[in-house]
Amino acid sequence: MRALKKRNLGNKVVWVKDGEQALDYLFARGEYGDRSIRNKPKVVLLDLKMPKVDGL
């Protein structure tokens, strides 16, 4: 986050704590159910060893 701010990247960044929450965000379900599924992220950065559901 610091590196993005340092480069003045003004894009909206959504940070999630685990793979399950990432999938909920991508598919607009659970706590992200009110998000429009049409508004897809441009880039997804993920950790291959995320808790709950891994990045593979």
Secondary structure in CASP SS format (residue, H / E / C, confidence):
PFRMAT SS
TARGET T0000
AUTHOR 0000-0000-0000
METHOD secondary structure of the structure
MODEL  1
M C 1.00
R H 1.00
A H 1.00
L H 1.00
K H 1.00
K H 1.00
R C 1.00
N C 1.00
L C 1.00
G C 1.00
N C 1.00
K C 1.00
V C 1.00
V C 1.00
W C 1.00
V C 1.00
K C 1.00
D C 1.00
G H 1.00
E H 1.00
Q H 1.00
A H 1.00
L H 1.00
D H 1.00
Y H 1.00
L H 1.00
F C 1.00
A C 1.00
R C 1.00
G H 1.00
E H 1.00
Y H 1.00
G C 1.00
D C 1.00
R C 1.00
S C 1.00
I C 1.00
R C 1.00
N C 1.00
K C 1.00
P C 1.00
K C 1.00
V C 1.00
V C 1.00
L C 1.00
L C 1.00
D C 1.00
L C 1.00
K C 1.00
M C 1.00
P C 1.00
K C 1.00
V C 1.00
D C 1.00
G C 1.00
L C 1.00
END
